[in-house]
């Protein structure tokens, strides 16, 4: 592990047109290997924060540094390459590509990054196996249950061994059983050393999954607390993740 | 999804749209008007494309139909009003009697006949000495006739007097205004080739609509000519039950000829020849304008289908909301139809104006041949300016109505629930197959996309297809035009240096007619010998207008010229359409235009007359003639000499050896030629054919327009596709797809469609060109040779085959850029 935080936001502000900022001078840091939940009501700035960290959007002012990269200074192509290398994204509605098989969906990030087809396939099969959905490799996403689809989305997010996994309401579209399934998966990943930033409005999910909870209200950090007794154990190298802090 | 809006001349377009929108039926409630206007406003790009396609369609349709009617109308009107003759036949009086000629009125197919009238064909004339300005000038050959009542306003082929009065005595004559100098009106014309050179005072300008004769005398006056030695024949005029085509006329002529002894028919003048002479080159524009017009119409229908269907497909939620607010199905259908009609109306108004404006310079050329009466009516008729746009509007309306009705019938609940265009269900197999290709993943993803929406792919392909057809067609036409221009600079125009009589230097071409005694000629033998002696002369041949006329040539319009040549001209590139070049005395080659007009074939006999002396010639070849005259006969000077006629050699064309300096050669030639009253003139390469150049420019303009429309059609479809796939794009970008990869994916998604459209479009374009170029030649009375019509070489076809991809990529480039710049976070929120 290194001392540098995995995520560091310094006075990050995001304004859209006129009106109050979506994010107002947020300063926070997340260490490698942490699992942090961002809590807040609708419109509190959770998704904006996640977008800034993922390089999907840029702050109006302030800085965003992830895994040593000044994300706010990246251009379009730089942002794309940054996401390939450092970020895995899991969405509430899975965002799988309906006309690609499960296997192809999982392989896409690696192939976009230039990985050879054979190697990408090997890695994807390995991931699907680890997540226990390898039997659906040739199926199309529409034929899977919500929980299965979210597992596929997680597999895809982990394809390039990202330093940071960003999960935006990952259980929001799932029934309670599937939600629990995904929660355990996130816990396991974090236990294996995967840094996770979990955006949710579900206090219970945050408490059960993350070691630390940051609550946003009107775009500002209202609370930043550590949840004792929850979260994952020490980091270990597995097929799913790279150990926290490992240089790429 | 908020794609960046494309740049465009927004203000001008919006002003036009709002102006047209205000003209919507008053029945449209203001709410409906607002829906329509906002729909047009939201789809500015697609609206612009629709406006542009209808503009192109209406412009070409206006031009083609307008030209056809404007050029044709004066002749047709005159032909109908004056009960013109379909065919005028001249019978040799040595083989038929007047009664026998009259009896042909009962030949098969004849519905009406007139005559026989005495006629004397192709008599050389000069202007009399009483016209001081032009005394003695060559006035060309005139075919003279007399009728019992020259000014009759009933019966067939009524003659029209435009100035003066009809001849009333034996010393008076009436001529067509174009056959005698206006400033010599009232002075005399002299029949210079007849013994005694009888002269007549020109007291009237008059003509026959089909040029059945070009000089009109009283019976007494005609008797003066025959007394002076003019050969008098019998002329009969006919109208037939079937006379619409050259083939019909040929059949009719055969029927008449069968009713008289063999060889009695000396010549026949078809009204189609007169019509062609009257309409001139303007009709040559019509075939390719019709071609572009049809392509434009298809393109309009296609683009409007694409845009309105797309608007309906992507606006399902909007339709649901409108219906939930109380819009009836009819109102919804009207709203979506009007969204196409507004830009289309704008396009067709502009197209109507532009078509009329563009017709002015094109009709300008035609009016010269139509004369003053034609010039007055040579504008696009008002009914064309009404029918073409209204017809286009109707087609556009029906095209837009079909998908609009679908929108109107859509159940409200379904529209609200579905909320957006249905996601692509197909294409999974294509994606699987594409993923196996050894291509970068972004490209293989793009390659499979067309299969997800096959209907839309067909529309994109059709837009590219029409673009490729247009380009292939236009490139073929342009190449044909250029080859025609090249051919027109062959033959008598080819030379390094010209040698002409010293007395002719600086004298305008044709100032003196070939029979004018002041027209100087070269001593052919001596000049040829001198040229052969000059160092650096590679080849030389001499030629000139003999002043002879052809018996049986159409009497009006262009006068046939009989050229005599000496020496080898095989190096000039003159091209034979059939037969061979003359190689023995008595043989001749006829230009294709004259051969078509008179119906001459290889192996036929023809007779030329010089100074009232007849010379029979055997036709051994038909050549593609773009030389000095439009109606030409060529024969060797030796043929004239052997028959006791005088060949005229007015010019030598000299080809220099490749290493010879023209100026130095001229200097040494001058010493040898000056004693022979001959001078050297450099070849300044005559001007290009302005009609062909105008056509070329017009074709290029229309092609660019069609290409732009095709590319815009692709653009419109890809924009819509990109909008609908915005969410998927967001996913790809979230997964790390770079802008370059995004562009590559979008461009690849149209390239296969473009390739296929190109492969289909090129042969279609070739077929359209083949169906157009030959009729264009026919419109000006030409049989184009293979060197002009065989335009598509491998070097031309290969890039054309790639044209489909180029058009598709051009059309997809902008939306690809917009897709690449789309904000990922926004795209991901798009549903």
Interface residues (C-beta under 8 A of the other chain):
Chain A: X51 X54 X56 X57 X76 X77 X79 X80 X81 X83 X84 X85 X89 X91 X95 X96 X97 X98 X99 X100 X101 X104 X108 X109 X111 X112 X113 X140 X156 X160
Chain B: X423 X424 X426 X427 X428 X431 X432 X435 X441 X442 X448 X452 X727 X728 X730 X731 X732 X733 X734 X735 X736 X737 X738 X739 X740 X741 X820 X821 X823 X824 X825 X828
